[in-house]
Amino acid sequence: MAEILLSLTIIGVVAAITLPSLTGNINERTWNTQRKALYARFSQAVALMPSMNGYGTLTEGDSSTSAVDTAAETFVTAGLSKVLKINNICDNDHLEDCGLPEKIIAMNGSQLYSDGLPKTLIEFNSLYSNSWLDADSNLVSYSQANTKIAAFETANGESIAVYYNPRCTVIQEQASTDTYVWIPVMPEMCANFVYDLNGSKGPNTVGKDIGVITAFGSVSSALVAPMPYPKVAGSAKQINASDLCRELGDDLRVPNLEELEAIVLNKPLFGFPDNVYWSSSLWKGNLGGSSGTKAWAVDNVGRKVYSDRDGNSRGILCIKR
């Protein structure tokens, strides 16, 4: 009897030690599978939409934050719902009816939004740059539409908040000169989806059941769903960036330009420190016949720039393959 009790005790101790780890691994695999399936469904849906911009109406000529609209809700009802299976659509006043969590834990462990997600596009991301220099060094300004968010539940049970920019443009062409130009990302962002794979159920943590999908470009949109490694890999020249990611894990890589743009525009959720970060995307211009000598980087206020791959050391973020 004593031997049986001892064996049961040992089994219980081992189970107590290993069970949380096994449960965590199972949950992570489940979330990864759900995340990939959600991205696949969104990719198919967005590809069927002729354009991402122009939905709904805006309250023009009013600069107050209360000057809101029907843009995001119309984008879902008249656009996305035609190409994606949606069970429930919620306007800005009834977001909780779509299962959005009131509290979110950012990737860096800090708690965000104790009263629910921000209710407008500018409230969610006030970090964007609203002015820049063009190739001729002329100051250009951009006025962002402060649209109300909407939400919906998919047929598979995901809860999704929609931050929508009805004025989004095509992805800006890459300049053909070596002029050092900062180009804002925000005008190219058409829709930013913050999803929760299991609704208001826990853990409501970015990198687990919560993530983002972002669409850039009004026509032939680039759709990305980056899931970053939770820590900055370090600082390096762009030509050495991939080495830093491989040192952290074989399943990690440097994000391409659109993936990096999405990470920066969702900075509150990911919580990375202010910096200029390298992407893996090369600049397509031709500098005296030496194409590919420059690469794209993005700074913390949402501006992209191309510069020498073997020049400045910049921050390196890594994402899961």
N, C-alpha and C positions, 0 to 999 in steps of 0.2 A: 504493500500500500504506500509506504514511504517513497519507494522508487517511482511509483506512478505519479504521486503528487509532485515529486521533484521534476519529473519529465514534463508534466503539465505546466509547472511554474516556468520552466525554461522556455517552453513553446510560447507561453503568454508574453514573456519578456521579449523574445525575438519578434513576435507579432507586433507588439507595441512599438518596437524600434523601426521595423520595416514597413508597416502598413501605411503610415503617413507619406513615406517616400513613394510607395507603389501607387497610392491614390493620386498623389501629385503628378506622377508621370502619366497616369491614365488620363487625368484631366487635361494635361498639356497636349497630349496626342489628340484628344477629342477636339480641343479648341483649334489646333492646327488644321485638322481635317475640316471643321466647320468654316474656318477662315478661308481656306482655299476654295471650298465649294461656293461660299458667298461671293468671293471675287470672280469666280468663273461665271456665275449667274449675272453679276453686274456687267462684266465685260461683254457678254452676249447682248444684254439689254441696251447698253450705251451704243454699241455698234449699230443697232437698228434705228437709233434716233438720228434724223437728218441734221439736227442742230441742237446744241445745248443751251443757247441763249435766247432771250426774247420772250420768255414765258411770263404771264401775269402782267400786272400794272404796278407802276411806281408812283409815289407821291413826289413829284418834281417841285423844285423851287422852295423846299422847306428843309432847312439844315438841322432841325431838331431831331433828337434820337427817337422821338415818338412818331416821326414821319415814316410810317411803315406801309405795307403793301400786301399784295396777294401773290407775289412772285414765287416764293418757295412752294407754297401750297399748290399753286397752279402747275408748277414744274412737275410735281408728283402726280397730281390728278389728271392733267391733260397730256403729260409727256411720259413719265417713267412708268405709270401704272398700265400703259398700253403695251409695254414690252417686258414687264416684270410682274410676277405674281405677288400681289399685295392684298393683305386681308383687311387692314384698317389704316385710315389716314387721319392724322390729328393736326388741327391748326395750332397757332401759337398759344392760344388760351387754354388748350386741353392736351398739352404734351404728355402729361402723366397718364393719359388714357392709352398711350402707345407703349407703356412699360419702360420708359426711360428712367434710369436710376437718378435719385436725388443727390447722391454722393458718389464721387469718383476718386479713386486713388491713382495718382499719376505714376509713371514708370519709375520716377525717382523716390517714390514712397510718400510724397506729400499728398494731403487730402485736398481735393478741388471741389468747388461748386457745391457747397453745403445746402444751397437752395435750388439745386438743379442746374442744368447746362445754361450758359448765357443765351439770351433770347434773340439776339440779332447778330449779324455777321461781324460788325465792327466790335461789338462787345466780346465776341469770342476771340478775335485776333486783332488787337489794336496796335500790333507791332509793325504792320506793313509800312513800306516807304511810299509816300504819295508824291514824290518828285524825283527826277533823275536827269542826267545829262545824256543827250542823244549823241550820235557819231560826230556831229558838228559842234559839240559842246554847248548846245542850246538847252536851257532848262525846260523840262516838260513836266506837266502836272497831271495827276490822275485823281479823279473824284470817285470814291468807292460808294456803291449803293449800300445803304444800311438796311438790308432786307431782314424781315422777321424769319425765324427758322420755322420749319414744319417738321413733322415726324410721321413715320409709318411703321407698321409691323409686316414682315414678310410672311408668306405662306409657310415658311420653315421655322417661324418663331423668333426671328431676330428683331430687335428694336433699333430703329435707325433715325438719327436726327439729321436734317438736311440744312446745310448752310449754302445758300444759292446766290450766285452773281449773274443776274440777267444781262449784264453789259459785257460779259467776257468776250474776248477776241480770239482769233487764231493765234497759235504759238508764234511768237515773233521770230522772223528770219534772223539767222546769225549773220552779223556784219561781215563784210569781206575785207576789212582793213584791220590793222593792228591797234586801232584806237582803244584805249582803256575805258570801257563804258560799263556803268552799272545799269542793269535792266531790271525793272520791278517784276516780280512774279505775280502779284495779285491780279492784274488785268487779264492774265491768261487762265486763272482759276475759275472754272465754271460752277463746280459743285464740290462740296466737301461733306462727306458722309461720316458721322461718328456712330459706329455701330456697337451694340451690346449683343453678344451671341445668345445670351439666355435671359434677356429682358432685365427686370429689376432684381433678379436673383444675384447672389454674390458670386465671385468676390468683387465684382465691379472695379476691376483693376486693369489699367492699360498694359498691354502685353500678354494678358491672359484672356479674359472674355471681352475686353474692350479694345477697339482699334479704329483705324481710319481708312477710308477709300477716297481718293481725290481724282477729279477729272480736270485735265488741262486742255484748253483749245476748244473753240466753239464748234469746229468741224473736224471730223476724224480725230476725236479726242484721244489723248493719252491718259489711260486709266491706271493708277498705281495704288498699291496697298502695302506700303513698307512696314515691316515689323523690326524696329532697330534693336540692336544689342543694348542693354540698359546703361552701359558706361561708354564714355569717349575712349577710343582706342589709343589716342595720343595725338601727336603733331608730327607731320612729315611732309616732304614734297609729294606731289601727286604721283610721280613715277614709283614711289615706295609705299603708297597707300594700301595696296592689296596685301603686301607683306604683313602689315600690322593686323589686318583682319584675319589673315590665316593663322597668325600666332594665337589669336583668341579662340579659334575654332575652325574646323574644315567646312562647317556649314554656314560660314559668314562671308560676306563680300561687301565691297564698297557700293553704295547706292548710285544709280544713274541720276541724271540731272532732275528728272521729274520726281523720282522717289525722294531725293534730297529736298526739293522744293516743298513737297508734301510734309516732310518732317518739320521743316522750319515753320510752315504755316500752321502747324498743329503743335507748336512749341509748348503751350501750356500743358498739354497732355503728356508730352515726353520729358520735359523738364531739363533739357540739355543746356549747359552754360553758353553765354554769348560768345560767339566766335565766327570766323569764316571757315566753312568746311568744304573740302574737296569732294567732287563727284567723280564717277568713273567715266563720264561722257567727255569725249574730245571735241574741241572746237572744230567746225567743218570748214573754216576759212582757209585760204591759201596765202601764206606769207612768203612771198618771193620764192614760191615753189616748194616750201617746207611745210606741207599740210600735216596736221596732227601734232604740232609741237606745243600746242596750248590745250588746256582743259578747262572745264567749267567749275566754278565754285559758287556757293551761296552764303550770304551773310545772315546775321540774326534778325535783320529787319525786312527780310524777304526780297533781296536784290541778288541777281546773278551776274557774274563777271567771268571773262575768260582771261587766263594768264599762263605763263610758262609752266610746263609740267615739272621742270627741274629747277624752278625758281624758288618762290617763297614757301616756307613750311606753313601749313594750315592744319586746322583740326580734322581729325578722321573719325567719322561715324561708320559703323558696320551694321548691316541688316542680314536677316536670315534669308537663305536661298529659297 
